[in-house]
Amino acid sequence: MRLEIVCEDRVGIAQQVLGVFVEHKINIKGIDAVTETGHIFVHIPDLDFSELQTFMPQLRLIEGVKDVKTTPFMPSERERNELATLIRTFPDPFISIDTRGNIRGVNEVALGIIGEDLKAIVGEPASQWIKGFNIARWLESGDVLAQTQRIKFKDDDFVADILPISIFDEQGKPVMAGAVFILKSEARLGQQISAFKQHNDSNFVGIQASSSAMRKVVREAKRMSLLDSSMLIVGETGVGKELIAKACHQASDRAEHPFMALNCASLPDDVAETELFGCGAQADTAHKKGLFETADGGTIFLDEVGEMSPKLQIKLLRVIEDGSFRRVDDEQEINVNVRFISSTNKDLLSLVAQGEFREDLYYRLNVLGLNLPPLRDRRADILPLAEHFISKAAQMTGKYNVKVSEDCRDFIEHYPWPGNVRQLENVLIRAVSLLESNVLETELLQLPSYTREHGYLEQEFEGTLDQAVKEYEADILRKLFPAYPSSRQLAKKLGLSHTAIANKLREYDINKKTVKI
């Protein structure tokens, strides 16, 4: 027998309700509490009508209880049976594993392939039947990401969507609870897999990946493009975060729908809010659609999301959670279906620790994480990129057969390029535009002088050596102060006297008010 108790959301009311069952010595087989609607569902043994007459009125007399009635099923029972029915009738093999890689359950298709009784395989390592993917290493890695892999399942070839299952603790942090494998037979998919792979690969052709570091990035990006979870791309300014985001969109099932981008650092708060959410109709104007409405079915790219204001962070979190929002100055609720791809050149976890970025939003955006290395860490990509930009600039300016001197090639390859790909492109386009011969020399590259031995040599340096030393000294102290926020701690760290450090902190106005700790 199941009972549905409609009540107010009041502290202690559930304890009073359960107390009635304890008083009448009625065994409780299960209980569901739906706080959003104020319902408590209780599963008890079947009782005679006379027994119900005894305690049902007692339940109704509890303060805050509005109604008590029987119900054919518990919400959790329906959800379990709904999920079980879905999995059982799923046309592809479905396997659920725990955090140790042991099987928790499979559907009928997978069971038929394995050829054993369900009781015999539950609790057994899934690696007995799944080959070509190291389940244990994946589960033990520090960052368990969704994967799409070719595997062998009982000696047959499959493409597996490997999806981690997480629950969130009281602080909103994800806790690993296991994973599921959804297997798609290559034999059944046939040419569709080949066609999709070609389509997927073609969208990443424009991304230079000669270095091993960048090839790894592209491999991961291709897998992530097949999924629909939020994605966070981290990298320095100019590394090509938006280029990767666009490629992931074009390789996804959303490719036929819009890709809309917003630079969170370039607009004032109120303008950014209108751009994202749109605004309601005024007396003399119709309503204006925002990026969310325009991108419905597609992808929203939030560039430099770390610059987003706390107010917008709260509003964005709601859209991610339930897909709904209101336009500015409008009460109408709007529902959209978009995928979020974000980028940042900041350490968002540090911003979370400083209270400048919402922790719950961080974990919502960083379901799939991708780190783009700076250009200086993937030197094998520099010259191919340079050749591409030089050819592009030559076509733009009507110059053909442009060559690069050996000295210039060597300089380009070993320059650190702090502005990354964007800086490389801008410098080479300018140099080719000013080229009078057909040979590009180092002198035409407008950059601060740099040597491998001494680093940057500022040609435009102004001021005295004493001023430069003081600026450098103040910069070092300002960076160290948050970790050593007293003159004694800082003096010990730098091997100087307490008095000397105290004087320098006063001179450079470095204290707890001027430096955020």
C-alpha positions in Angstrom: 0.0 0.0 0.0 1.2 3.5 -0.9 0.1 6.7 0.8 0.4 10.2 -0.5 0.5 12.9 2.2 0.1 16.5 1.0 1.7 18.9 3.5 3.4 22.2 4.0 7.2 22.4 3.8 7.8 22.8 7.5 10.8 21.8 9.7 9.8 18.7 11.7 6.7 17.8 9.9 8.2 14.6 8.3 9.3 13.5 11.8 5.7 13.9 13.1 4.3 12.0 10.2 6.7 9.1 10.7 6.0 9.1 14.4 2.4 8.1 13.7 3.5 5.0 11.9 5.9 4.1 14.7 3.2 4.6 17.3 0.9 2.1 15.4 3.9 -0.3 14.8 3.5 -0.1 11.0 6.6 -1.1 9.1 7.7 1.4 6.5 9.1 -0.2 3.3 10.0 3.1 1.6 9.6 6.8 1.8 9.9 9.6 -0.9 9.9 13.3 0.0 9.2 15.8 -2.8 9.9 19.1 -1.1 9.1 21.2 -4.3 5.5 20.2 -4.2 5.1 19.4 -0.5 4.4 15.7 -0.8 5.5 12.8 1.3 5.0 9.3 -0.1 5.1 6.3 2.2 5.2 2.6 1.2 3.6 0.3 3.9 2.2 -3.2 4.1 -1.4 -3.6 3.0 -3.8 -2.8 5.9 -7.5 -3.6 6.6 -9.9 -0.7 6.2 -10.4 -0.7 10.0 -6.7 -0.2 10.6 -6.7 2.7 8.1 -9.6 4.3 10.0 -7.5 4.3 13.1 -4.5 6.2 12.1 -5.5 8.2 8.9 -7.4 10.8 10.9 -4.4 11.1 13.2 -2.2 12.0 10.2 -4.7 14.6 9.1 -4.7 16.3 12.5 -0.9 17.1 12.2 -0.4 20.8 11.8 0.5 21.5 8.1 -1.0 18.2 6.7 -3.5 19.1 4.0 -4.6 15.7 2.7 -3.9 11.9 3.0 -4.8 9.5 0.3 -3.7 6.2 -1.3 -1.7 6.2 -4.5 -0.9 3.4 -6.9 2.9 3.9 -6.9 5.8 5.8 -5.4 7.6 8.5 -7.5 10.9 6.6 -7.0 9.2 3.3 -8.2 8.0 5.0 -11.3 11.4 6.5 -12.0 13.1 3.2 -11.5 10.7 1.3 -13.7 10.8 4.0 -16.3 14.6 3.9 -16.4 14.6 0.1 -16.4 12.1 0.0 -19.3 14.2 2.4 -21.3 17.4 0.5 -20.7 15.8 -2.9 -21.3 14.3 -1.9 -24.7 17.4 0.1 -25.8 18.5 -1.2 -29.2 22.2 -1.1 -28.4 24.2 -2.8 -25.6 24.1 -0.9 -22.4 26.5 -1.6 -19.5 26.6 0.2 -16.1 29.8 -0.1 -13.9 30.7 1.1 -10.4 33.7 3.1 -9.4 35.9 0.0 -9.3 35.0 -1.0 -12.8 32.7 -3.8 -11.8 29.4 -4.4 -13.6 26.3 -3.1 -11.8 23.8 -3.9 -14.6 23.3 -4.6 -18.3 20.4 -4.5 -20.7 19.0 -7.5 -22.6 21.0 -6.8 -25.7 24.4 -6.8 -23.8 23.3 -9.9 -21.8 22.6 -11.7 -25.0 26.1 -10.9 -26.4 27.8 -12.0 -23.2 25.8 -15.2 -23.1 25.6 -15.6 -19.3 23.1 -15.2 -16.6 22.7 -11.7 -15.1 23.5 -12.9 -11.6 26.7 -14.4 -12.8 28.1 -11.2 -14.2 27.0 -8.5 -11.7 30.0 -7.6 -9.6 32.5 -8.9 -12.1 35.1 -6.7 -13.7 33.7 -5.2 -17.0 37.2 -5.6 -18.5 36.5 -9.3 -18.9 34.3 -8.5 -21.8 35.4 -4.9 -22.8 38.8 -4.7 -24.5 40.7 -1.8 -26.0 39.9 0.7 -23.3 41.7 0.8 -19.9 38.7 1.2 -17.6 40.7 1.2 -14.3 43.2 3.8 -15.5 40.3 6.0 -16.7 38.4 5.8 -13.4 41.6 6.5 -11.4 42.7 9.5 -13.5 42.3 12.9 -11.8 40.0 14.3 -14.4 37.4 11.6 -15.6 36.0 12.9 -18.8 33.4 11.5 -21.2 35.0 9.5 -24.0 34.0 8.1 -27.4 36.2 5.1 -28.2 36.4 2.2 -30.5 36.4 -1.0 -28.4 36.0 -4.7 -28.6 33.0 -6.2 -26.8 33.0 -10.0 -26.7 35.4 -9.9 -29.8 33.1 -7.7 -31.9 33.9 -4.1 -32.9 31.9 -1.3 -31.3 32.0 2.5 -30.9 31.4 3.2 -27.2 30.1 6.4 -25.6 31.7 6.2 -22.1 29.9 8.6 -19.8 30.8 9.2 -16.1 28.0 9.3 -13.6 28.4 12.0 -10.9 26.4 13.2 -8.0 26.9 16.5 -6.3 27.8 16.9 -2.6 26.5 19.6 -0.3 29.2 22.1 -1.6 28.0 21.4 -5.2 31.2 19.5 -6.1 30.8 16.4 -8.3 31.5 13.0 -6.7 32.2 10.1 -9.1 29.5 7.3 -8.7 30.4 5.1 -11.7 29.9 5.1 -15.4 27.8 3.8 -18.3 28.9 2.3 -21.7 26.5 2.7 -24.6 27.8 0.5 -27.4 27.1 1.0 -31.1 27.9 -1.8 -33.5 30.2 -0.7 -36.3 28.7 -3.5 -38.4 25.2 -2.0 -37.8 26.2 1.6 -38.3 28.2 0.7 -41.4 28.9 3.6 -43.7 27.2 6.0 -41.3 30.2 5.9 -38.9 32.7 6.4 -41.8 30.7 9.3 -43.2 30.4 10.9 -39.8 34.1 10.4 -39.0 35.0 12.1 -42.3 32.6 15.0 -41.5 34.0 15.3 -38.0 37.6 15.3 -39.2 36.9 17.8 -41.9 35.8 20.4 -39.4 39.3 20.4 -37.7 41.3 20.6 -40.9 41.9 24.3 -40.5 43.6 23.8 -37.1 47.3 23.5 -37.3 48.4 20.4 -35.3 51.9 19.4 -36.2 53.0 19.2 -32.6 52.2 16.3 -30.3 50.6 18.7 -27.8 48.2 20.1 -30.4 47.4 16.7 -31.9 46.3 15.6 -28.5 44.1 18.7 -28.2 42.4 18.0 -31.5 41.8 14.3 -30.6 40.1 15.4 -27.4 38.1 18.1 -29.1 36.8 15.7 -31.7 35.5 13.4 -29.0 34.0 16.3 -27.0 32.2 17.6 -30.2 30.2 14.4 -30.2 28.8 15.0 -26.8 26.3 17.7 -25.7 27.7 18.6 -22.3 29.1 22.1 -21.4 32.7 22.6 -22.4 35.4 24.9 -21.0 38.4 25.8 -23.1 41.4 27.2 -21.1 44.3 28.9 -22.7 46.3 32.2 -23.0 45.0 35.1 -25.1 45.4 34.4 -28.8 45.9 30.6 -28.8 42.7 30.0 -30.9 40.0 29.1 -28.3 37.2 30.4 -30.5 38.5 28.5 -33.5 38.4 25.2 -31.5 34.9 26.1 -30.2 33.6 26.7 -33.8 35.1 23.4 -35.0 33.4 21.5 -32.1 30.1 23.1 -33.0 30.4 22.3 -36.7 31.3 18.7 -35.9 28.3 18.3 -33.5 24.7 17.4 -34.1 24.0 21.1 -33.7 25.9 22.2 -36.8 22.7 23.1 -38.7 21.8 25.6 -35.9 23.5 29.0 -35.0 26.9 29.4 -33.3 26.6 32.7 -31.3 29.6 34.3 -29.5 29.8 36.9 -26.7 33.0 38.4 -25.3 32.2 38.7 -21.6 35.1 41.2 -21.1 34.3 43.7 -23.9 30.8 44.9 -22.8 29.4 46.7 -19.8 27.2 44.6 -17.5 23.9 46.0 -18.6 24.8 45.7 -22.3 26.0 42.1 -21.9 22.8 41.2 -20.2 20.7 42.6 -23.0 22.9 40.9 -25.6 22.4 37.5 -23.9 18.8 37.7 -22.8 17.2 40.3 -25.1 14.7 42.9 -23.9 11.0 43.1 -23.7 8.7 45.1 -25.9 8.5 48.9 -25.1 5.8 51.3 -26.1 7.5 52.3 -29.3 9.6 49.2 -30.1 9.1 45.4 -30.4 10.9 43.0 -28.3 14.5 42.2 -29.1 15.9 38.7 -29.2 19.1 38.0 -27.3 21.8 35.5 -28.1 20.1 32.7 -26.2 16.9 32.9 -28.3 18.9 33.3 -31.6 21.1 30.3 -30.8 18.2 28.0 -29.8 19.2 24.5 -30.9 22.8 25.6 -31.5 25.8 26.7 -29.4 26.6 29.7 -27.2 30.3 30.6 -27.0 31.1 32.7 -23.9 34.6 34.1 -24.5 36.6 35.1 -21.4 33.8 33.9 -19.1 36.0 34.7 -16.1 35.2 38.4 -16.6 31.5 37.8 -16.2 29.9 39.9 -13.4 28.4 38.2 -10.3 24.9 39.3 -11.4 25.3 37.7 -14.8 26.8 34.6 -13.3 23.6 34.0 -11.3 21.4 34.4 -14.4 23.6 32.2 -16.5 23.5 29.5 -13.9 19.7 29.4 -14.1 19.7 29.1 -17.9 22.2 26.2 -17.7 20.2 24.4 -15.0 16.7 24.6 -16.5 17.0 26.2 -19.9 14.7 29.1 -19.1 15.1 32.8 -18.7 13.3 36.2 -19.0 14.2 39.0 -21.3 15.2 42.3 -19.6 12.1 44.2 -18.6 9.8 41.2 -19.4 8.0 38.7 -17.3 7.5 36.0 -20.0 9.4 32.8 -19.4 11.4 31.6 -22.4 12.8 28.1 -22.8 15.8 27.3 -25.1 18.0 24.4 -25.9 21.6 25.5 -26.3 25.0 24.0 -25.7 27.5 26.1 -23.7 31.1 26.3 -24.8 33.1 28.8 -22.7 36.7 30.0 -22.7 39.0 31.8 -20.3 42.7 32.8 -19.9 42.3 32.9 -16.1 42.6 30.3 -13.4 38.9 30.0 -12.6 39.5 27.8 -9.6 41.6 30.6 -8.0 38.8 33.0 -8.8 36.4 30.6 -7.1 38.7 30.5 -4.0 38.7 34.3 -4.0 34.9 34.5 -4.2 35.0 36.2 -7.6 33.5 33.3 -9.6 30.6 31.0 -8.5 31.8 27.5 -7.7 28.5 25.9 -8.8 28.7 27.8 -12.1 32.3 26.6 -12.6 31.4 23.0 -12.3 28.4 23.5 -14.6 30.6 25.0 -17.3 33.6 22.7 -16.9 31.9 19.3 -17.5 34.3 18.8 -20.4 37.6 20.6 -20.0 40.1 21.3 -22.8 43.5 23.1 -22.2 45.1 24.8 -25.2 48.9 25.1 -24.9 50.6 28.4 -25.7 52.4 28.7 -29.0 55.9 28.7 -27.3 55.1 25.2 -26.0 54.3 23.8 -29.4 57.1 25.0 -31.6 56.4 22.4 -34.3 53.3 24.4 -35.2 55.0 27.8 -35.5 56.6 27.5 -39.0 53.6 25.8 -40.6 51.4 28.5 -39.2 53.8 31.2 -40.3 53.8 29.8 -43.9 50.0 29.8 -43.9 49.8 33.4 -42.7 52.5 34.6 -45.2 50.6 32.9 -48.0 47.4 34.5 -46.9 48.9 37.9 -46.6 50.6 37.5 -50.1 47.2 36.8 -51.7 45.6 39.8 -49.9 48.3 42.2 -51.1 48.8 40.7 -54.6 52.4 39.6 -53.9 53.4 36.1 -55.0 56.5 33.9 -54.6 57.3 35.5 -51.1 60.2 33.7 -49.5 61.5 33.7 -45.9 65.2 34.0 -45.2 66.8 31.3 -43.0 67.7 33.9 -40.3 64.0 35.0 -40.3 62.7 31.4 -40.1 65.0 30.7 -37.2 63.9 33.9 -35.4 60.2 33.1 -36.0 60.6 29.6 -34.7 62.4 30.6 -31.5 60.6 33.8 -30.6 58.3 33.2 -27.5 55.2 34.8 -29.1 53.5 36.0 -25.9 50.4 37.0 -28.0 50.4 33.5 -29.5 48.8 32.7 -32.9 47.0 36.0 -33.1 50.3 37.9 -32.6 52.1 35.7 -35.1 49.4 36.4 -37.7 49.2 40.2 -37.2 53.0 40.6 -37.3 53.4 38.5 -40.5 50.5 40.2 -42.3 52.1 43.6 -41.5 55.5 42.5 -42.6 54.3 41.1 -45.9 52.3 44.3 -46.6 55.5 46.4 -46.2 57.7 44.0 -48.2 59.4 45.6 -51.2 61.3 42.6 -52.4 60.2 38.9 -52.4 62.3 37.9 -49.3 61.1 38.4 -45.8 63.9 39.4 -43.4 63.9 39.5 -39.6 64.1 43.3 -39.6 60.6 43.6 -41.1 59.1 41.9 -38.0 57.9 44.6 -35.7 58.6 43.0 -32.3 60.5 43.8 -29.1 64.1 42.5 -29.6 64.6 39.1 -28.1 67.6 36.7 -27.7 67.6 33.2 -26.4 70.2 34.2 -23.8 68.7 37.4 -22.4 65.1 37.3 -23.3 63.4 40.6 -24.3 65.5 43.7 -25.0 63.2 46.7 -25.0 64.3 49.1 -27.7 61.9 51.8 -26.6 63.1 51.7 -22.9 62.7 55.1 -21.2 63.8 56.2 -17.7 66.7 55.3 -15.4 68.1 52.0 -14.3 67.0 52.8 -10.7 63.4 53.4 -11.8 63.4 50.0 -13.7 64.8 48.2 -10.7 62.2 49.7 -8.4 59.3 48.8 -10.7 60.6 45.2 -10.9 61.1 45.1 -7.1 57.5 46.4 -6.4 56.1 43.9 -8.9 57.9 41.0 -7.0 56.7 42.2 -3.6 53.1 42.7 -4.8 53.0 39.1 -6.2 54.5 37.6 -3.0 52.5 39.6 -0.5 49.2 37.5 -0.7 51.2 34.4 0.3 53.3 36.2 2.9 51.0 38.9 4.2 53.3 40.4 6.9 56.7 42.1 6.7 58.3 39.4 8.9 57.1 36.5 6.8 58.1 38.3 3.6 61.5 39.3 5.0 62.2 35.6 5.9 61.1 34.5 2.4 63.4 37.0 0.7 66.3 36.8 3.2 66.2 40.5 4.1 65.6 42.3 7.4 62.2 43.0 8.7 62.9 46.7 8.7 64.1 46.8 5.1 61.0 44.9 3.9 58.6 47.1 6.0 60.2 50.3 4.5 59.8 48.9 0.9 56.1 47.9 1.5 55.4 51.5 2.7 57.3 53.0 -0.2 55.3 51.0 -2.8 52.0 51.2 -0.9 51.6 47.5 -0.5 49.3 46.4 2.3 46.1 44.4 2.9 44.0 47.2 1.7 45.8 47.7 -1.7 46.6 44.0 -2.4 43.8 41.4 -2.4 44.7 38.4 -0.2 
